[in-house]
Every structure is written in C-alpha cells, then in structure tokens.
Amino acid sequence: MQAKIIQRRIESLPTLSRSGKRINGLHRLMRSPYLFERAYEKVSLNKGALTPGVDGKTFDGMSLTKLADIAGRVADGTYRFRPVRRVHIPKGNGKTRPLGIPTVEDRLVQEAVRIILEAIYEPVFLDESHGFRPRRSCHTALNLIKKTWTGCKWLIEVDVRGFFDNIDHDVLLTLLKKRIDDDRFIGLIEGMLKAGYMEDWVLGRTYSGTPQGGVVSPLLANIYLHELDQHMQKMKAGFDKGRDRRAFPPYAALQRRVLGLRRKIERLRTDGAELAEINAAMAEIKAINKERRKVPSVDPMDPNFKRLRYCRYADDFLIGIIGSKAEAREAMASVERFLTEALKLAISPEKSGIQAASKGVTFLGYRIAAYTSYGGGRRSNRKGPAARTWRITRRPTTGNISLRVPRKRITEFCKRNGYGDLAKKTGRAREQFLVTSDSATVLAYNSEFRGFANYYSFADDNKRALGVLEPLVFTSPTKPLALRHRTTRARTMARLWKGTDYEVSSVVRGKLRTIKLWRLKHLTRTFWISPVIDDVTRGAWWVRNSNDLIDRLNARQCEACGGTTGPFEMHHLRRVRDLRSGALIVWKRSGWRRKTIVLCPSCRATVSGREHSHMESRVHRKGARTVWGEA
C-alpha cells in the first residue's frame, strides 16, 4: 500500500468509529512498511530505545530492510511475539511492581497496533477519562473536579486490586470485537497478550493482564475501562434529579425578618418617628444580614436535588455524590458489582470506602476536600456609574472544592532525594554532586524541585506547603559546592549571589552560560479554564519534519563519510560524547545534538569495533581496580 492510501484510511477510522460501525480491513494496514516506518520514528525516541528485550537487541542498527521484513512477516501470518523481559522496579511504598520490556520488533508491532486503535477509540472515549490520552493529564482531571464538583457531600474511593495484572483476556477481546470486524487483527493482539514473560531465565505464561511497559498496554487498559465509563454515564443519568435546590428554611426565615424590618422603617419614616427608633431597626437589619451570610441560601441536603460526579485517570477513579450517605453506599455497591461481574476485577476493601467531602481524600497525589467558610463574608469592589467604586460584602459560597498538597508527599520527596532533615530544616550534602560541575549540580537540583513544584502548581496552598521544603532545597546544593571548592558555605553563597538570585556560570562552546538556582518565587500558577480535549486531527499521526529518521535513511547516504554504498543502518547512541575519534568526529563537531546517525557498512564496522574495544577496556579497568582493592 502507498503511504497516502494508508494515511487516508487511518484518517477515515474516527468517522467510522463515531458512526458505530464495526471496522474491517485493519490487518491490511499492518502489511505496509510505511506504517512500521512511522512506528519506528515514534518508539525509537523513547528513553528505553537502547534497553534490550529477551533477545538482547536494541534499536541500534535498524534499517529499512528490517522494517520491511517485519511488515512481511505480519502480512503472511508468520510473526510471533516473544516473551517480555520482566524486571521489578521500586514503588513509593517500598514495594516493587513488575515491568515488562518487549523486544525491539514487538515494540514496533505494538506501536503500529496502537496507531490504529487510537484512531478508532479516541473519538469515542468519554470526557471523564484522562489517563494516557492525547492532550490530557492529571491536571485536566483535577481541573474537572475543582470546577464541576462544587457541593459534593460524599467522596467514594474505589481501588482496583492489581488492575494491569488482572485484565481478563477474553473480556478484552470481546470488547475489541464490538468495534473491530477483523479476526486476523484481533488474533495479532491476542498473540501479544499471551506471549508470556521471562524472569531469571524462566518462562512464565500469561493468562490475564497486559504487560506494564508495553507500548499499547495503556490504550488497551483505557478500552477495558471504557465500559466502566459508560456504566457511570448511565448511573449518572438515572441518579441526577432536580434542576435547582430548594430554599434553605433558616435562610428564608432571616430574609423574611429583613423584609419585615424594611417595611417597618418605611412606616416609621412616613409617620415621622424619631431617628433613634429608625436607627435601631437598621442596626437590627445589619445584625440579621451578618447572621444570614453565615447560612447557605439553598438547602445543601435537598432530597429532591441529587448529582453524581465521576472522574478517572487510568485505573484510579473518584466518585462524588450530592445526596445522602445511603445513596453513596448504593452507588459504591453498583460500581463494585459491575467491576466484579462485567469486568472480572476485584476491589481492594482496605483502600476503598466512602468519606465525607469535608474530610477529604487523596487522589492523584492531591488532597481533595470540600470546604465552607462560615465567616462574616468576603469583601470585594463593585463599580458603578461614573466609575464609582465601593466595597461590598458578599456571602461566601459553600461546598467549594479545594486542592492541597499532602504533607506526606513532601516528606516522601525530601527523603527520596536525600535533601536533609525536614523537621529541623537542615540540608544535607549529597555525595554524588561532590564530583560534578557547578552547572550540573544546579541543573540537577532545579530539575527535581521545579518538577515537583510544577506538578503541585495547581494546588491552592502550593507555595505555603512547599515553603517548608525550599530551605532544604536551597541549603543542600550549596554544601557540595562549598566542599568541592574547599571553602565555607557562606563564601559560596556570596559568590553565587547575583542581583536578586543565586547563579552559577560556566563557559559552553566559548559562550558564558548562566544558570539560576530555581526557587519558589519563580513558580507560576496555571489557571485552567476547562479540560482540553484532543479531537483526532487529520494527519496528526503522520506529522513529519526535516529530521525524520526515515527521511534520513531514504537519503541513502552515510552521514559520517558521505558514501552512497549501502545498505544503510541507523546507529543509536546513548551519549554523543561516545564518538571518540576517526571520521565520526566530523559529524560530532557539525553541531548536531541528535543521538542517531546513518552509517554505511564500513563506518558501521568501525563504530562497532571501537565500541567493543572501549567496553573491554572499561571491563579490564574495573577488574584491575577490584583486584587492587581486595589486595
């Protein structure tokens, strides 16, 4: 198939999906090398491009011939998925979770499948789903909660036990067949799911779940839980009741007293009563208004007004209820019953439950709670005719949603990075930065602290909560800088002080580069208006630029020596400085910062020999140091 034909076919998938028709002919798309070329451009840019699977191969040495070979094996049905290499990575609670690393070829096939599935399912996913979707994130989910969950009385937490490991293959394949009418394409996905895993050179079978680390696994998880989203949509349609809340009787009673007093004042003025009597009535109105501002104007527990809210990020989801606790229990029981019967998923009782919205829950690392201000009201300015401005007192709204930074998260972040003692506010010198440059030290600290602060930039108390962490983040980097330069911390701080900030300077390629030590005052809060929903743009998956890997391979010219004798392969580097000598040094000095280079067979052999000898020398040096240390 030509590239333009494939592009038009994929662009038509969203329209077919919205119409509700079952889509066929997807396996024919998988036969095209062009699809795998675009998949290679996408996947090879990931950090794990040089991480090998069970076959020990990486993306290094990829060529157009190899991509065409993969497409040919998929087309004739001889392609077989290999087991994923299972490793265990630590979790925040001290435990570990399994991570599957597919082979290079499997990653390419998975990416090709993902491109097709995303075009089919992205247009029909609901707005309440935010995980692993284009232009959606944790912040869009939190924005939805903050803007639309006002007045919630109960928050329901439901934790699915081992979601990715317990996805039922039969259920998932049945869900895929609802929209896909292509048995060969479905069979390709089934082969991927049942490929198994390799751990400690022992083959394990997979009877359920999707491998965490697979390219297409997040999308398959969203397809699986899309059924839950639709179930919650039906629950919401049957649960929601009433247009507006009824008036709150205590508020209405106070309002009637105010109206009665105002009529009394009018009568007194008509009858010519004394000013003291009129002032007494006005003072009584003022006191009643002050009391009225503390009372909600509508009944917060109106039985004729109910609302159900729902938000999901991957397998984490939260339900909000405007109603009674009994209705919240019924909603939780309905969700648990659906997950157990329809999706064959188990609920973790110790992590699931119903909480009063005023107490709050933790969701996506934020503390989410409803609050009500019972003060005398808030003051604001009102402008009138002729630009006249005066102060008025407004009654505070009730049931607003607050997003806050949990203190536990700050403590865990400080401990994980080794900043020091948070209670005593004393920073600690981190040994790994005693041998790095000043610029590298500051960049590392800036990356950690700025990333953490930016994630919580959406919190109402972000600067106040993170303010307890900033002294440690400020003290910790100055200590290794002082130790490295054999001076005091006070002199180091004086040397770094430039104007209103602390800065380090270094010369990079003949130019002076200045880097500021990032602080909370540089944090800019992001005010979200509404979640940004990505509608699959025509040709969005086909975006090309001048540095495309496939375009460089199609040029059929070695980027090191300029030769035109093939076959040409793409060489992937972990670091540009790994190019040490020879003809490749010209490419290194050309100004490119890409970690890829197209090589001819001769240059490829030279690079492979140099890297092999470099690796051997490192091994020998390491061994020599080990023997010397033991002696």
N, C-alpha and C positions, 0 to 999 in steps of 0.2 A: 504493500500500500504506500502511496505517496504521502508525504508529510502533510500537505494541505487537506487531503481527504481525511486523514486521521484527526486533524485539527477540527474540521467541520463536524465530524462525527461526535467528538467529545463535547463540542460546543452545543450540540443538539440534545445531549443527555439531560441537562437540567430541565428543559422544556418537557421532555418525555416523562421525567420523574414527577413533575408537578401535576401532570395530567392523570397520574395514577396508573399508567400503562406499564405492563411488565416489559422489560427491555431485553432484547436478544442481540446476538452478533458481537458480544463483548470479547469472546475468545479470538475472533478475527483481528481485533485491535492489538491483542497481545502478540500476534505474529510479526508485527512490524519492528524492525530495528530502530526506527525513528523514536518510538516510544521509550525504548531502553536507553537511547542516547540522552534523552531529556531526563530520564530517571538517574542516569549516571551523573549528569551535571548537578542534580539536586542532592543526591546522597553523598557524593564524594566530598562535598563541602563541610560535612559534619565532622565533629571532633574525633569521632571514632572511625574515620576513614582508614587509618593505619592500625586499627585493632583487629587482629586476625580471629577467624572463627575456628571450627574444629579442623579445617583443612590447612590452617597455618598461613593462608593467603590474605593479602590486603589489596587495596585498590591500586597499589603501585604496579605499573606495567600494563594497565588497561589500554586496549586498542579497539578500533572499530571492528576488526575481525572477531575479537572475543565477544563483543556486544551482539554482532550478527549471529554468532554461534549460539548464544543463549536464546535469542529470539527463535532460531530454527528448532532448537530442542523443545521449546514451549509449544511451537506450532505443530510438531509431529507427535506430541504427547510423551516424549521420552525424558522430559525434565523431571527430576526428583529432588525434593527438598531434603537437605541434610539436617541432622540434629543440631540444635543450638548449643553453644558452649556456655554452660551455666557457671556463673560466679556469684558470690554473695557480697553485697555492699551494705555498709552500716546504715542504720536508721537513727532518727533523732532520739529515740527512747533507749538506745543502747543495743537493740536487737539488729538483725540483718534481714534483708529481703533478697530473694533470688533475682538475678538479672540474666537474661538470655542474649548471647551475642551470635547472630546468624553469620553465615558465610557471606562473602562478597557477592556471589551470584544470587543468593537468596535475598539479600538486601535490594538488589536491582529488581528482581521479580516482584518483591513486596511493594517497592515504590511504584512500579508500573500498575499494580493492582490498586494501590492507594489513590493514584491519579484518577482512575476510572470510578472507584467507589465514591470519592469525594464529589465528583461531578454529579453523581446520582443522588447522594443523600444530603449534601449540604443545603440544597434548596428546600428540603422538607423538614429539616431539623427545626425544633421549636426555639423561641427566643429565650426560654428558661435554661437552655443548655449553653454552657460557656467553656467547658474544658476541651482542649485540643481542637479548637476551631479557628479558622482564619479571622484575624482582627478581633478576637475575643480573649479575655484573660481573667485572672482573679479580680482585677479592678472593675471590669464590666459587671461581674456578678455582684460585687459589693455595692456598686452604684445602683443596681436594680433594687437591692434590699433597702438601701438608705432612702431612695426616692419614692418607693411604692409600698413599703411595709409599715407606714405610719398607722398607729392604732392597734397593732398586733398585741394580743394578750398572752398568747402561748407560743412557744417555740418548740418544735419537735425535731430532735436529733435521731437519725436512723443511720447506723453504721453497718455496712455490709461486710461480713467476715470473709477476708481473702478474696476480694472480687475478681481480680485478674486471674487468679489461680483456679477459680471455681465456675468460670463461664462454661455452660453446657454446650458442647459442640453441636448436638442435634438441634437444640433450640436455636442456636445462632444460624445454622444452615437453613432452618425452616424460615427464619426471619428474612434471610437474604433472598430466598426463593419467592417471597411476596412481591419483590420488585424486579428480580432478575430471572429471565427465562433463558438461561444458558447453562446447561448441565456441565459442560467442559470447564467453563469459568468457575462455577461453584466447586467442581472437583479439584481445581487448582488450589482454591482456598482451603478445602478440606485436607489436601495433602500437606499444606503448610501447617495447619493446626495439629496434625497427628505425626509430625516429623520427629518428635521426641527431643530429648536433651542429653548431653554428655557432661558428666561430672565425675572428676577423678578417674577418667578413662572407663567409666561405667555408663552404659546406655540405659536411659530411663524412658519409659513410654509415657505419653501424654494422652490422658483420656478426657481431660477437661482443661479449660483455661486457654489464654493466649500468652505467648512468651513476652514478659516485660523486657523491653529493649528492642522488640521488633518494630519495623518501620510502620506497618499497618495496624499494629495492635491497638493504639489509642482510637483509631477510627472504628475498628470492629467493636470496641467497648462502647462507643457512642451509639452505634447501630443497635447494640444489645439493649442499652438503657433507654433508647428512644421509645420503646414500648412503655417504660415507666413514665416518661414524659407525657405520652398520650393518655395513659391511665390517670395521671394527675390532672390533666386538662379536663377529662370527663368528670372527675371528682369535683373540680372547681365549678364546673357548670351546674352540677347538682347541689353544691353546698352554698354558693353565693345566694344571698337573699336580701331584699330591700334596696331601695335607692339611697335613702338618707337615714341617719339616726334620728330618733325622736328627741324632743327637747328634754333636758335633764330637769326633773321637778324642782330640786333646790334652787337651780339657777333661774328657772321660770318664776319661782316664788319671790326671789330677790328682785327680779326685774319688775314684777307687779308692784312691789313696795316702792320702787323708784318712781314708777309712773304715777302711783297714788300721791307721793310726796310732791311731784312736779305740779299736779293738778291743785294740790293744797297751796303751793306757793303762788300759783296764778290767782286763786280765790283771795288769798291774803293781800296781794297787790291790788286787786280790784276793790276790795273792801277798805283799803288804806290802813292795813295793820302796821304795827310797829316794826322797825327794821330788825330789831333783835329777834323777833319771832321768825321772820323770814330767814335770817342768817342761821338760826338753829335748825330749820328744816333743810337748808342747803348743806350744813355740816353733816346732818344725818344721811343725806344722799351721798356725800363724799365717802362716808364710812361704809355704806352699803356697797358702793361701787368697788371699793378696795377689797371687800369680802367677796364680791361677785367675781373679781378677776382670779380668785383662787379656786373657783369652781368651774368644771367643764360645762360648756353651753349645751352639749348634747350628751345623751346617756351613753357612757362607754360600754355598758353591758346590755344594750338594747337587744332583746331576744329576736326581734324582727329584722335585725341587721347583722349579717354574717359575711365573712370573707375568708377565702383560703389563698395563701401565697405559697409559691414554690420556686426554688432556685437550685440548680445542680451544676457542679463543676466536677467532671469525670464521675467517680463513684462516691463523691461527697455531695450530699444534698441536704437542704434545710427546708422545713415547712413552717409557715406562720399561720396562726389561727386567730381570727377576730370572732370570738364566740366563747362558749363555756368550756370548762375543762373536760366535761363529759364528751363534748363534741370533738375535742382534741384527741381524746382516747379512741374514739370511733375512727377518726382519720388515721391515726397511727396503726390501729388494728387492720384497717383496709389496706394500707400500704404494705404492711408485713405479710398479709395474706396473699397479695398479688406477687410480691417478690418470691415467696415460697412456692406458690402453686404454678404461676405462669413462667417465671424466670429461673426457678430452682436455685435460688440463692438463700443463704442463711443469714439471719440477723444476729449481731453481737449484743446480747442483752445488757452487758455491763457498760457499753458505750452508747446505748440508745436510751431515750427517755423523753419526757415532757418537762419543760422548765417554764416557769413564769417569765414573761418577756422582761419584766423589771429586774430579774436576777441575771439574765443573760446567758449566752452560750458562746463557745469558741468555734468559729467557722472560718476556714482558710487563713488561720493564723491571727484573726482579729477577734476581739471581744465584742459581740453584738448584743445590745440590750436596748430596751425601750425606757425612756425617762420622761418625767413630768416635772415641770418647775412649778412649785407651789408658792412662789413669792408674790410680791405685790404687783408684778407685771414688769414688762420691759419698756424702756423709753426709746423713742425714735423721733426723727424730724419729719414734719409734714409741711409741704409747700402749698401756698395758696395764691390768690390773685396778687398781682403786682410783686411777685417774687417774695411774698411774705412767708417767713419760716417760723414755726413754733414747735415746741416739744409736746408730744402726747404720750400717754401711757397705754400700751396695748396689753391685752390679756394674753399670757403665754399659751401656746398650743400644747396639747397633751399627746403623749404616745409617740413622740419623735424617736427615730432610731439613731443610736449613737454607735460609732465605730471607734474602738480604742485599742491601744497596744497592750497586750498582756505582759505583766511584769515577768512572767515565767519565760517568755520568748526572749526578752532582753538578757536575762540571766543565762539562758542556754547559749545565746550568741556570744556573750562575753567569755563563757567557759570554753566553748568550742574553739575559739580563736586565740585563747590564752592571753587576753588583754590585761588581766590582773584581778585584784580583789574588788568586786563591785561594791561590797558593803563599806569598805574602808576608803574607796575611791582612790586606790593607789595602782598605778600602771606597772606592768612588768615588761622587761626587755625580752623580746623573743629571739632565741638563739639563731634562727635561720636567717635573720636580717643582719647579723654581725659581719657577714662576708659578702653582702650585696652592696651595690652603689646607693648613694643617697636618693637618686631619682627612682630606682627600682623599689626602694623601701617605701617612699611616699606613695608611689603608684599602687603598690600592693595594699597599703592601708586605705587609700582612697577608694579602691575598688570594693573592698569589703564593707566599709562603713557606709559609703554612698549607696551601694546596692541595697543594704539592709534598710537604710533610711528612706530610700525611694519606694521600696515596697510598702512601707507604712506611711507614705506621704498622704494617703487617703484618710488616715485616722484623725479624729477630732482633737486628740491630745498628743499628736506626734512629737512636737518639739518639747513639750513638757515631760513626756515619758522618756524620750531618748536623751533628754538633758542629763540624766544620771549616768549615761554611758559615755557621753562626749569627753569628760575629763580623762577617762582611761584611754580612749582612742587618741587623745591628744598627747598624753604622757608617754604611752607605750612606744611610739616610734622615735621620740626624742632620746630615749635611753640608749637604744642600739647605735644611734647616730653619735652620741657622746662617747660611747665606748669605742667605736670604730676610730674616731679622731683623737682618742685619748685626751679628752677634755671633760669639763663639767657640763651638766645638763643646762645650767643657767647660761653658760657661754654659748652652748649650742643653740638655745632659744634666741639669744641675742643676735647670733649670726644669721639665723633664718628669718628674723623679723624684717619685713619689707613693707613699709607703709602701714596697712591695716591687716595684713595677713602674714602667715608663715610660708616661706617659699624656699625651694631648692633650685639650683641652677646647674645645668650641665651643657657641654658643647656636643651637639649632634650634627655630624656632617658639616662642620665648620660654622654652625649657627648656634647661638645661645638659646637654650630652651629652659623656660621657667615653669615649674610645677608648684601649684599651691597645695597646702595641706587642707584637705576638704573638711569643713566644719558645718554645723547645723544651720548657721546663718545663710549658707548657700543653698539650703533646701527650698525649693519652690513647690508649693502645694498645687496639685492638679485638681481642678474643679470640673467634674464630669456633668454633662447635661443629660445625656442619655447614652445607653449602650450602643456602640457602633456595630451594626450588623453587616457582614460581608455578603453581598449577593454575588454569586459566581460571575465574574466579569468575563466577557467573551475574549477568549485567547489568553486569559490570565496565566494559565498553566504553561503557556508557550512563550513566555517572555524571554527574549534573547538580548544579549548585549555583546559588546565588542570583545569581551574576554571569555566568551563561552569556550568550554573545553572542547566541545565537538567541532566548533569552527576552527580551532587551532589544530586539531587532528586532521580535519579535512584540508587544511592548507598543505599537508604533505611536505613539510619542511622542518628539518631539525632546528630547534631554537638555540642550540649550543654551537654547532659548527656551520649551519646553513645548508647542509647536504639535503639532497632530494631523493636519496635512495632509501626505500623503506624495507620492511614495514616499520611504522612509527608507533611508539608507545608513550603513554603519559607517565612520567616519573613524579611521584608524590614525595614531598619532603616533610619531615617533622619540623625542621628549622632551616631557614635559608642559610645560616652560617655553617650548615653541614657541608656545603660546597667549599672545598678547601683549596684546590689548585687545578691546573690544567685549563682546557678550553672553556670549561663551565664557569670559570671565574669572570669571564667577559659577560656572561649572562647575569651573574650575580651583581656586577657593577653597573648594569644597564639601567638601574633604577626600579626594576620590578620588585615587588614585595610579595608576589604570589608564590605559594609553596608547591607549584606544579611547573613542569617543563616538558615539552615534547622532544623526544630523543630518537635518533636513528640507531640501528643495531650497534654501530661502532661506539658511539657515545654511551649507549646503554651498557655495553660491556665494560667500558672504562669506569663508569659510575659504580656499577655493581662490584667490581674488583676493589675500588678504593674504599667503598663502604664496608666490604668484608674484611679488608686488612685493618681498617680503623676499628672495627668491632673486636677483632682478635687482639689488637694492641691494648684496647681497654680491658679485655679479659685478663691478659697477661699482667698488666699493671696492677689490676685489682688483686690477682692471685699473689703477686710479689709482695704487695702491702700486707696481705693476710698472713703470709708466712713470716714476714718480718715482725708483725705484731705478736704472733704466737711465740716466737723465739724470745 
